[in-house]
Amino acid sequence: MENNLEDKGGFLWGLLGCCIPIAGLILFLIWKDQKPKTAKAAGIGALVSVGLSVAYYIIVVVIIGAAGIAGGL
């Protein structure tokens, strides 16, 4: 089995995973054995995107909740 001949990881695969998290997850699952560095980059990009989205929604809910309490709701 010819492993890691072209496996350099790559920032662009991580960026793709960040921009399109489902693509990053699929690429991670497909490449985890053949190209582990590239798969890791795509998977981390997907995780970063999901983490940032969750943090954004938590912050929005906190701000809206604080505005509701201050407004007398």
PDB file as gemmi writes it, atoms N, CA and C in Angstrom:
CRYST1    1.000    1.000    1.000  90.00  90.00  90.00 P 1                      
ATOM      1  N   MET A   1       0.853  -1.182   0.000  1.00  0.00           N  
ATOM      2  CA  MET A   1       0.000   0.000   0.000  1.00  0.00           C  
ATOM      3  C   MET A   1       0.895   1.240   0.000  1.00  0.00           C  
ATOM      4  N   GLU A   2       0.731   2.114  -0.955  1.00  0.00           N  
ATOM      5  CA  GLU A   2       1.544   3.311  -1.047  1.00  0.00           C  
ATOM      6  C   GLU A   2       0.905   4.438  -0.258  1.00  0.00           C  
ATOM      7  N   ASN A   3       1.365   4.613   0.948  1.00  0.00           N  
ATOM      8  CA  ASN A   3       0.807   5.613   1.851  1.00  0.00           C  
ATOM      9  C   ASN A   3       1.658   6.873   1.856  1.00  0.00           C  
ATOM     10  N   ASN A   4       1.009   7.996   1.999  1.00  0.00           N  
ATOM     11  CA  ASN A   4       1.648   9.277   2.268  1.00  0.00           C  
ATOM     12  C   ASN A   4       2.577   9.773   1.167  1.00  0.00           C  
ATOM     13  N   LEU A   5       2.435   9.299  -0.069  1.00  0.00           N  
ATOM     14  CA  LEU A   5       3.291   9.801  -1.126  1.00  0.00           C  
ATOM     15  C   LEU A   5       2.969  11.254  -1.465  1.00  0.00           C  
ATOM     16  N   GLU A   6       1.699  11.586  -1.474  1.00  0.00           N  
ATOM     17  CA  GLU A   6       1.287  12.952  -1.776  1.00  0.00           C  
ATOM     18  C   GLU A   6       0.541  13.567  -0.606  1.00  0.00           C  
ATOM     19  N   ASP A   7       0.734  13.041   0.578  1.00  0.00           N  
ATOM     20  CA  ASP A   7      -0.005  13.497   1.749  1.00  0.00           C  
ATOM     21  C   ASP A   7       0.790  14.570   2.476  1.00  0.00           C  
ATOM     22  N   LYS A   8       0.492  15.814   2.169  1.00  0.00           N  
ATOM     23  CA  LYS A   8       1.194  16.927   2.788  1.00  0.00           C  
ATOM     24  C   LYS A   8       0.308  17.705   3.739  1.00  0.00           C  
ATOM     25  N   GLY A   9      -0.898  17.246   3.961  1.00  0.00           N  
ATOM     26  CA  GLY A   9      -1.835  18.007   4.781  1.00  0.00           C  
ATOM     27  C   GLY A   9      -2.454  19.067   3.915  1.00  0.00           C  
ATOM     28  N   GLY A  10      -2.162  20.278   4.190  1.00  0.00           N  
ATOM     29  CA  GLY A  10      -2.599  21.344   3.305  1.00  0.00           C  
ATOM     30  C   GLY A  10      -3.616  22.269   3.948  1.00  0.00           C  
ATOM     31  N   PHE A  11      -3.285  23.537   3.920  1.00  0.00           N  
ATOM     32  CA  PHE A  11      -4.149  24.571   4.472  1.00  0.00           C  
ATOM     33  C   PHE A  11      -5.454  24.676   3.691  1.00  0.00           C  
ATOM     34  N   LEU A  12      -5.385  24.495   2.386  1.00  0.00           N  
ATOM     35  CA  LEU A  12      -6.584  24.671   1.567  1.00  0.00           C  
ATOM     36  C   LEU A  12      -7.643  23.608   1.856  1.00  0.00           C  
ATOM     37  N   TRP A  13      -7.224  22.383   2.187  1.00  0.00           N  
ATOM     38  CA  TRP A  13      -8.207  21.357   2.555  1.00  0.00           C  
ATOM     39  C   TRP A  13      -8.870  21.731   3.879  1.00  0.00           C  
ATOM     40  N   GLY A  14      -8.102  22.310   4.792  1.00  0.00           N  
ATOM     41  CA  GLY A  14      -8.677  22.788   6.045  1.00  0.00           C  
ATOM     42  C   GLY A  14      -9.634  23.944   5.817  1.00  0.00           C  
ATOM     43  N   LEU A  15      -9.274  24.817   4.903  1.00  0.00           N  
ATOM     44  CA  LEU A  15     -10.150  25.941   4.566  1.00  0.00           C  
ATOM     45  C   LEU A  15     -11.439  25.447   3.919  1.00  0.00           C  
ATOM     46  N   LEU A  16     -11.328  24.458   3.046  1.00  0.00           N  
ATOM     47  CA  LEU A  16     -12.528  23.874   2.449  1.00  0.00           C  
ATOM     48  C   LEU A  16     -13.410  23.254   3.531  1.00  0.00           C  
ATOM     49  N   GLY A  17     -12.792  22.530   4.462  1.00  0.00           N  
ATOM     50  CA  GLY A  17     -13.546  21.936   5.564  1.00  0.00           C  
ATOM     51  C   GLY A  17     -14.211  22.979   6.434  1.00  0.00           C  
ATOM     52  N   CYS A  18     -13.565  24.128   6.572  1.00  0.00           N  
ATOM     53  CA  CYS A  18     -14.136  25.206   7.383  1.00  0.00           C  
ATOM     54  C   CYS A  18     -15.300  25.883   6.660  1.00  0.00           C  
ATOM     55  N   CYS A  19     -15.149  26.086   5.362  1.00  0.00           N  
ATOM     56  CA  CYS A  19     -16.202  26.747   4.592  1.00  0.00           C  
ATOM     57  C   CYS A  19     -17.404  25.834   4.346  1.00  0.00           C  
ATOM     58  N   ILE A  20     -17.138  24.556   4.153  1.00  0.00           N  
ATOM     59  CA  ILE A  20     -18.204  23.581   3.896  1.00  0.00           C  
ATOM     60  C   ILE A  20     -17.970  22.401   4.847  1.00  0.00           C  
ATOM     61  N   PRO A  21     -18.479  22.497   6.070  1.00  0.00           N  
ATOM     62  CA  PRO A  21     -18.170  21.484   7.088  1.00  0.00           C  
ATOM     63  C   PRO A  21     -18.557  20.061   6.698  1.00  0.00           C  
ATOM     64  N   ILE A  22     -19.657  19.885   5.992  1.00  0.00           N  
ATOM     65  CA  ILE A  22     -20.060  18.532   5.618  1.00  0.00           C  
ATOM     66  C   ILE A  22     -19.046  17.935   4.640  1.00  0.00           C  
ATOM     67  N   ALA A  23     -18.476  18.759   3.772  1.00  0.00           N  
ATOM     68  CA  ALA A  23     -17.440  18.283   2.847  1.00  0.00           C  
ATOM     69  C   ALA A  23     -16.181  17.898   3.626  1.00  0.00           C  
ATOM     70  N   GLY A  24     -15.834  18.685   4.637  1.00  0.00           N  
ATOM     71  CA  GLY A  24     -14.684  18.349   5.468  1.00  0.00           C  
ATOM     72  C   GLY A  24     -14.869  17.032   6.200  1.00  0.00           C  
ATOM     73  N   LEU A  25     -16.071  16.806   6.697  1.00  0.00           N  
ATOM     74  CA  LEU A  25     -16.356  15.545   7.384  1.00  0.00           C  
ATOM     75  C   LEU A  25     -16.281  14.366   6.418  1.00  0.00           C  
ATOM     76  N   ILE A  26     -16.861  14.532   5.245  1.00  0.00           N  
ATOM     77  CA  ILE A  26     -16.840  13.448   4.250  1.00  0.00           C  
ATOM     78  C   ILE A  26     -15.399  13.167   3.806  1.00  0.00           C  
ATOM     79  N   LEU A  27     -14.632  14.211   3.548  1.00  0.00           N  
ATOM     80  CA  LEU A  27     -13.241  14.007   3.151  1.00  0.00           C  
ATOM     81  C   LEU A  27     -12.448  13.337   4.261  1.00  0.00           C  
ATOM     82  N   PHE A  28     -12.701  13.731   5.507  1.00  0.00           N  
ATOM     83  CA  PHE A  28     -12.024  13.083   6.624  1.00  0.00           C  
ATOM     84  C   PHE A  28     -12.326  11.588   6.658  1.00  0.00           C  
ATOM     85  N   LEU A  29     -13.595  11.242   6.519  1.00  0.00           N  
ATOM     86  CA  LEU A  29     -13.980   9.834   6.576  1.00  0.00           C  
ATOM     87  C   LEU A  29     -13.415   9.032   5.406  1.00  0.00           C  
ATOM     88  N   ILE A  30     -13.324   9.655   4.238  1.00  0.00           N  
ATOM     89  CA  ILE A  30     -12.814   8.946   3.063  1.00  0.00           C  
ATOM     90  C   ILE A  30     -11.294   8.789   3.137  1.00  0.00           C  
ATOM     91  N   TRP A  31     -10.588   9.830   3.577  1.00  0.00           N  
ATOM     92  CA  TRP A  31      -9.131   9.851   3.518  1.00  0.00           C  
ATOM     93  C   TRP A  31      -8.427   9.457   4.808  1.00  0.00           C  
ATOM     94  N   LYS A  32      -9.142   9.108   5.861  1.00  0.00           N  
ATOM     95  CA  LYS A  32      -8.482   8.892   7.151  1.00  0.00           C  
ATOM     96  C   LYS A  32      -7.429   7.788   7.121  1.00  0.00           C  
ATOM     97  N   ASP A  33      -7.551   6.817   6.218  1.00  0.00           N  
ATOM     98  CA  ASP A  33      -6.554   5.753   6.125  1.00  0.00           C  
ATOM     99  C   ASP A  33      -5.522   6.002   5.025  1.00  0.00           C  
ATOM    100  N   GLN A  34      -5.955   6.542   3.875  1.00  0.00           N  
ATOM    101  CA  GLN A  34      -5.041   6.749   2.757  1.00  0.00           C  
ATOM    102  C   GLN A  34      -4.184   8.009   2.920  1.00  0.00           C  
ATOM    103  N   LYS A  35      -4.791   9.096   3.361  1.00  0.00           N  
ATOM    104  CA  LYS A  35      -4.090  10.382   3.500  1.00  0.00           C  
ATOM    105  C   LYS A  35      -4.399  10.964   4.881  1.00  0.00           C  
ATOM    106  N   PRO A  36      -3.759  10.468   5.922  1.00  0.00           N  
ATOM    107  CA  PRO A  36      -4.121  10.901   7.278  1.00  0.00           C  
ATOM    108  C   PRO A  36      -3.875  12.388   7.562  1.00  0.00           C  
ATOM    109  N   LYS A  37      -2.817  12.970   7.000  1.00  0.00           N  
ATOM    110  CA  LYS A  37      -2.542  14.395   7.253  1.00  0.00           C  
ATOM    111  C   LYS A  37      -3.588  15.279   6.585  1.00  0.00           C  
ATOM    112  N   THR A  38      -3.919  14.968   5.348  1.00  0.00           N  
ATOM    113  CA  THR A  38      -4.924  15.735   4.624  1.00  0.00           C  
ATOM    114  C   THR A  38      -6.294  15.545   5.264  1.00  0.00           C  
ATOM    115  N   ALA A  39      -6.608  14.331   5.681  1.00  0.00           N  
ATOM    116  CA  ALA A  39      -7.879  14.060   6.344  1.00  0.00           C  
ATOM    117  C   ALA A  39      -7.978  14.843   7.646  1.00  0.00           C  
ATOM    118  N   LYS A  40      -6.876  14.899   8.374  1.00  0.00           N  
ATOM    119  CA  LYS A  40      -6.879  15.642   9.634  1.00  0.00           C  
ATOM    120  C   LYS A  40      -7.112  17.136   9.394  1.00  0.00           C  
ATOM    121  N   ALA A  41      -6.494  17.684   8.354  1.00  0.00           N  
ATOM    122  CA  ALA A  41      -6.676  19.100   8.033  1.00  0.00           C  
ATOM    123  C   ALA A  41      -8.134  19.396   7.689  1.00  0.00           C  
ATOM    124  N   ALA A  42      -8.741  18.549   6.862  1.00  0.00           N  
ATOM    125  CA  ALA A  42     -10.140  18.758   6.483  1.00  0.00           C  
ATOM    126  C   ALA A  42     -11.062  18.582   7.685  1.00  0.00           C  
ATOM    127  N   GLY A  43     -10.777  17.603   8.527  1.00  0.00           N  
ATOM    128  CA  GLY A  43     -11.595  17.368   9.716  1.00  0.00           C  
ATOM    129  C   GLY A  43     -11.494  18.500  10.725  1.00  0.00           C  
ATOM    130  N   ILE A  44     -10.291  19.006  10.934  1.00  0.00           N  
ATOM    131  CA  ILE A  44     -10.119  20.128  11.862  1.00  0.00           C  
ATOM    132  C   ILE A  44     -10.822  21.367  11.329  1.00  0.00           C  
ATOM    133  N   GLY A  45     -10.749  21.590  10.028  1.00  0.00           N  
ATOM    134  CA  GLY A  45     -11.468  22.726   9.434  1.00  0.00           C  
ATOM    135  C   GLY A  45     -12.962  22.627   9.680  1.00  0.00           C  
ATOM    136  N   ALA A  46     -13.516  21.429   9.533  1.00  0.00           N  
ATOM    137  CA  ALA A  46     -14.946  21.229   9.790  1.00  0.00           C  
ATOM    138  C   ALA A  46     -15.274  21.464  11.258  1.00  0.00           C  
ATOM    139  N   LEU A  47     -14.431  20.962  12.152  1.00  0.00           N  
ATOM    140  CA  LEU A  47     -14.673  21.158  13.590  1.00  0.00           C  
ATOM    141  C   LEU A  47     -14.581  22.629  13.989  1.00  0.00           C  
ATOM    142  N   VAL A  48     -13.643  23.349  13.417  1.00  0.00           N  
ATOM    143  CA  VAL A  48     -13.514  24.779  13.707  1.00  0.00           C  
ATOM    144  C   VAL A  48     -14.771  25.515  13.262  1.00  0.00           C  
ATOM    145  N   SER A  49     -15.268  25.193  12.086  1.00  0.00           N  
ATOM    146  CA  SER A  49     -16.476  25.837  11.579  1.00  0.00           C  
ATOM    147  C   SER A  49     -17.675  25.571  12.488  1.00  0.00           C  
ATOM    148  N   VAL A  50     -17.843  24.325  12.877  1.00  0.00           N  
ATOM    149  CA  VAL A  50     -18.965  23.979  13.761  1.00  0.00           C  
ATOM    150  C   VAL A  50     -18.801  24.666  15.114  1.00  0.00           C  
ATOM    151  N   GLY A  51     -17.594  24.677  15.641  1.00  0.00           N  
ATOM    152  CA  GLY A  51     -17.348  25.334  16.926  1.00  0.00           C  
ATOM    153  C   GLY A  51     -17.631  26.830  16.881  1.00  0.00           C  
ATOM    154  N   LEU A  52     -17.201  27.480  15.811  1.00  0.00           N  
ATOM    155  CA  LEU A  52     -17.467  28.913  15.669  1.00  0.00           C  
ATOM    156  C   LEU A  52     -18.960  29.189  15.521  1.00  0.00           C  
ATOM    157  N   SER A  53     -19.663  28.326  14.810  1.00  0.00           N  
ATOM    158  CA  SER A  53     -21.115  28.496  14.659  1.00  0.00           C  
ATOM    159  C   SER A  53     -21.831  28.359  15.997  1.00  0.00           C  
ATOM    160  N   VAL A  54     -21.455  27.362  16.761  1.00  0.00           N  
ATOM    161  CA  VAL A  54     -22.069  27.161  18.084  1.00  0.00           C  
ATOM    162  C   VAL A  54     -21.782  28.361  18.984  1.00  0.00           C  
ATOM    163  N   ALA A  55     -20.538  28.831  18.986  1.00  0.00           N  
ATOM    164  CA  ALA A  55     -20.182  29.992  19.806  1.00  0.00           C  
ATOM    165  C   ALA A  55     -20.967  31.233  19.378  1.00  0.00           C  
ATOM    166  N   TYR A  56     -21.131  31.418  18.081  1.00  0.00           N  
ATOM    167  CA  TYR A  56     -21.889  32.557  17.572  1.00  0.00           C  
ATOM    168  C   TYR A  56     -23.338  32.509  18.055  1.00  0.00           C  
ATOM    169  N   TYR A  57     -23.963  31.343  17.950  1.00  0.00           N  
ATOM    170  CA  TYR A  57     -25.362  31.232  18.370  1.00  0.00           C  
ATOM    171  C   TYR A  57     -25.509  31.406  19.875  1.00  0.00           C  
ATOM    172  N   ILE A  58     -24.564  30.934  20.652  1.00  0.00           N  
ATOM    173  CA  ILE A  58     -24.620  31.144  22.105  1.00  0.00           C  
ATOM    174  C   ILE A  58     -24.509  32.624  22.426  1.00  0.00           C  
ATOM    175  N   ILE A  59     -23.588  33.315  21.763  1.00  0.00           N  
ATOM    176  CA  ILE A  59     -23.426  34.753  22.001  1.00  0.00           C  
ATOM    177  C   ILE A  59     -24.689  35.502  21.606  1.00  0.00           C  
ATOM    178  N   VAL A  60     -25.295  35.159  20.486  1.00  0.00           N  
ATOM    179  CA  VAL A  60     -26.520  35.828  20.045  1.00  0.00           C  
ATOM    180  C   VAL A  60     -27.643  35.599  21.049  1.00  0.00           C  
ATOM    181  N   VAL A  61     -27.797  34.376  21.541  1.00  0.00           N  
ATOM    182  CA  VAL A  61     -28.841  34.081  22.513  1.00  0.00           C  
ATOM    183  C   VAL A  61     -28.613  34.854  23.812  1.00  0.00           C  
ATOM    184  N   VAL A  62     -27.370  34.961  24.242  1.00  0.00           N  
ATOM    185  CA  VAL A  62     -27.055  35.717  25.465  1.00  0.00           C  
ATOM    186  C   VAL A  62     -27.377  37.186  25.268  1.00  0.00           C  
ATOM    187  N   ILE A  63     -27.010  37.742  24.132  1.00  0.00           N  
ATOM    188  CA  ILE A  63     -27.283  39.177  23.876  1.00  0.00           C  
ATOM    189  C   ILE A  63     -28.788  39.426  23.806  1.00  0.00           C  
ATOM    190  N   ILE A  64     -29.516  38.576  23.106  1.00  0.00           N  
ATOM    191  CA  ILE A  64     -30.957  38.749  23.005  1.00  0.00           C  
ATOM    192  C   ILE A  64     -31.622  38.556  24.368  1.00  0.00           C  
ATOM    193  N   GLY A  65     -31.117  37.586  25.129  1.00  0.00           N  
ATOM    194  CA  GLY A  65     -31.646  37.384  26.474  1.00  0.00           C  
ATOM    195  C   GLY A  65     -31.394  38.583  27.378  1.00  0.00           C  
ATOM    196  N   ALA A  66     -30.216  39.155  27.295  1.00  0.00           N  
ATOM    197  CA  ALA A  66     -29.898  40.333  28.097  1.00  0.00           C  
ATOM    198  C   ALA A  66     -30.736  41.526  27.677  1.00  0.00           C  
ATOM    199  N   ALA A  67     -31.002  41.663  26.391  1.00  0.00           N  
ATOM    200  CA  ALA A  67     -31.839  42.761  25.909  1.00  0.00           C  
ATOM    201  C   ALA A  67     -33.279  42.559  26.372  1.00  0.00           C  
ATOM    202  N   GLY A  68     -33.731  41.321  26.400  1.00  0.00           N  
ATOM    203  CA  GLY A  68     -35.085  41.036  26.863  1.00  0.00           C  
ATOM    204  C   GLY A  68     -35.243  41.330  28.334  1.00  0.00           C  
ATOM    205  N   ILE A  69     -34.246  41.002  29.150  1.00  0.00           N  
ATOM    206  CA  ILE A  69     -34.315  41.275  30.589  1.00  0.00           C  
ATOM    207  C   ILE A  69     -34.262  42.780  30.836  1.00  0.00           C  
ATOM    208  N   ALA A  70     -33.397  43.466  30.103  1.00  0.00           N  
ATOM    209  CA  ALA A  70     -33.282  44.920  30.286  1.00  0.00           C  
ATOM    210  C   ALA A  70     -34.532  45.628  29.783  1.00  0.00           C  
ATOM    211  N   GLY A  71     -35.228  45.077  28.825  1.00  0.00           N  
ATOM    212  CA  GLY A  71     -36.401  45.695  28.266  1.00  0.00           C  
ATOM    213  C   GLY A  71     -37.666  45.421  29.073  1.00  0.00           C  
ATOM    214  N   GLY A  72     -37.571  44.580  30.079  1.00  0.00           N  
ATOM    215  CA  GLY A  72     -38.721  44.318  30.927  1.00  0.00           C  
ATOM    216  C   GLY A  72     -39.575  43.152  30.497  1.00  0.00           C  
ATOM    217  N   LEU A  73     -39.034  42.255  29.716  1.00  0.00           N  
ATOM    218  CA  LEU A  73     -39.814  41.088  29.281  1.00  0.00           C  
ATOM    219  C   LEU A  73     -39.987  40.115  30.386  1.00  0.00           C  
TER     220      LEU A  73                                                      
END                                                                             
